[in-house]
């Protein structure tokens, strides 16, 4: 995955733009800054929280630098690609003049040469409270100072009736962040999502629009193959025998691994259709469709899944599911996926005919495992069978390619020791 900026690694300074946090994202809004002007940041540091139609997502910085200025107001709806923060290099910052104040921090009035500076206001001292009910206003500490908090943190605290003065802030200067508020709310994390933006009807409309576009623009073809997962089930049971529940392996991790290995071998299914041609991806980043308790879904990915063990994939999936359902997804999980899996699980349907997420060219689906008559060594027996399906873009591949791709997936699942 390329960085969401066009900056050279040896930049003297650059404007960080709002990245696309998924193929279905066209706009978003910054609801919380995780850094302050003047902070030194490094690649991978969390910079801001961006609200999309589906979830609040933490976005990371992509180069070392010093935060010079914020370029958009908190809460303003902006398009993907809009510059949101200006950075300068650490080297140039060391020799530069003090940074300019942020838009939310008014600059001190300039004075003419020879004219005395204007008098500074005296420091505020705590005074005894006046008689009668306290006046309405923002939360304040006992010394009368306003509690520093991000706008999102204030909104969440207000929604759940929390007193900001009782929370310990972990942000710049001790500011209370949304994560601090979430940690103090003993309710289902999904309820913290903004009701005005991500209601079930809003997400359903978004999904309908994106899937309509996919069906309209992509010439789909669909294939299916039944897979005997009896050996896979036994293999998983043996690995889980002496493990605690939190470390147990689930079939989903094996599905991700099998699809990743197959996509690495059949690279024509691992990439993007751009303009009028197919662009193969440099790595196999398998996205997993995760349903949200309030309705809808998100598709974070497992990076370089073909290079990870099933245990590493399982650990990542647990992290992704937890983050998705608590509104704490990171931008690096949402950008750069190259192929998608939808897994209906044991409570789902027998098979799924998926819809491709553009610009990808393939989606693999797995239905529930069910007991079915099966022929083994010319004898009829009962085996657990899962139907694997493929939705593929006919501009990039055809049915013969798809059949070989599904056969490779099936072979990996029927021989789990190779995973």
Helices and strands as residue ranges (DSSP letters): E 13-17, E 27-33, E 40-41, E 46-51, E 56-60, E 65-70, E 78-79, E 83-88, H 90-95, H 151-159, G 164-166, G 172-174, H 178-182, G 189-192, H 200-217, E 220-228, H 230-240, G 245-247, H 251-265, G 267-269, E 271-274, E 277-280, E 286-288, E 290-291, E 297-298, E 301-302, G 305-307, H 310-326, E 329-330, H 331-334, E 339-343, E 362-366, E 370-376, E 379-393, H 399-414, G 416-418
